[in-house]
């Protein structure tokens, strides 16, 4: 039980730290006036987002938490039928 409480506290602190970092970055970006600097920052953020998505995708593949194209197609067709036959 103590472990779960500690884990919860750590998770909340980590979330607060993450939010603090985000707010700090926003504040710093608001003080940047050079368009070229903002464009570089945008590229870096895009690169970080893509790397994060790639990592999550690879982890999902390793866990087997993926659909084949055939399964996806069947689920998509079922969803479309359900959505448009109400």
Residue pairs with C-beta under 8 A, 6 or more apart in sequence:
29 38
29 41
32 38
32 41
60 66
67 75
